[in-house]
Amino acid sequence: MGPWMYDSWMHGWFGMWPLPILVFVLLIVLILFLGKGFSARNSRSHDVDTREPAETAMDILKKRYAKGEINKEEFERIKKDVLA
């Protein structure tokens, strides 16, 4: 038998192999967990509202007047109600 067969270094290395693997796996899980948390926070903070702004009552009134759906007198009367 050679000196390497029962060397304490080899016994310690092979006898303790689950511990380094466990530490490595836990480290990877921790990195993935933290990365996911940071990416979720960053995506929420940098969201850009791509929706068009809602039309106001005045916008709708102006469009109806421009299309000829209402005349000038109706436009002025409804405009007073909208702005009041």
C-alpha positions in Angstrom: 0.0 0.0 0.0 1.2 3.4 -0.8 1.3 6.3 1.6 -1.6 8.0 -0.2 -4.1 5.3 0.6 -4.7 6.3 4.3 -3.3 9.8 4.4 -5.2 12.0 6.7 -5.5 14.7 4.1 -7.2 12.3 1.7 -9.4 10.9 4.4 -10.4 14.4 5.4 -11.0 15.5 1.8 -13.2 12.5 0.9 -14.8 12.3 4.4 -16.0 15.9 4.3 -17.0 16.3 0.6 -20.7 16.8 1.3 -20.0 20.0 3.3 -18.3 22.0 0.5 -21.0 20.9 -2.0 -23.7 22.0 0.4 -22.1 25.4 1.0 -21.7 25.8 -2.8 -25.3 25.0 -3.5 -26.5 27.3 -0.7 -24.4 30.1 -2.1 -25.8 29.7 -5.6 -29.4 29.6 -4.2 -28.7 32.8 -2.2 -27.2 34.6 -5.3 -30.2 33.6 -7.4 -32.7 34.7 -4.7 -31.0 38.1 -4.3 -30.8 38.5 -8.0 -34.4 37.8 -8.5 -35.4 40.3 -5.7 -33.3 43.0 -7.2 -34.5 42.5 -10.7 -38.1 42.6 -9.5 -37.6 45.8 -7.6 -35.7 47.4 -10.5 -38.3 46.4 -13.1 -41.1 48.0 -11.0 -39.2 51.2 -10.4 -38.3 51.7 -14.1 -41.7 51.0 -15.5 -42.8 53.6 -18.0 -46.5 54.3 -18.4 -47.1 53.7 -22.1 -50.8 54.3 -21.9 -52.3 57.3 -23.6 -53.6 59.9 -21.2 -57.4 59.7 -20.6 -59.5 62.2 -22.6 -61.0 65.0 -20.6 -64.5 66.2 -21.0 -63.2 69.2 -22.8 -61.3 67.1 -25.3 -64.4 65.1 -26.1 -66.5 68.3 -26.4 -63.9 69.8 -28.8 -63.9 66.7 -30.9 -67.7 66.6 -31.1 -67.7 70.3 -32.2 -65.0 69.7 -34.7 -67.0 66.7 -36.2 -70.1 68.9 -36.5 -72.1 66.8 -34.0 -73.0 70.0 -32.0 -73.3 73.6 -33.1 -71.5 76.7 -31.5 -74.4 77.5 -29.1 -74.4 73.9 -27.8 -70.7 73.9 -27.5 -70.7 77.1 -25.5 -73.5 75.9 -23.2 -71.9 72.5 -22.5 -68.4 74.2 -22.1 -69.9 76.4 -19.3 -71.2 73.2 -17.6 -67.9 71.4 -18.0 -65.8 74.2 -16.6 -68.2 75.0 -13.7 
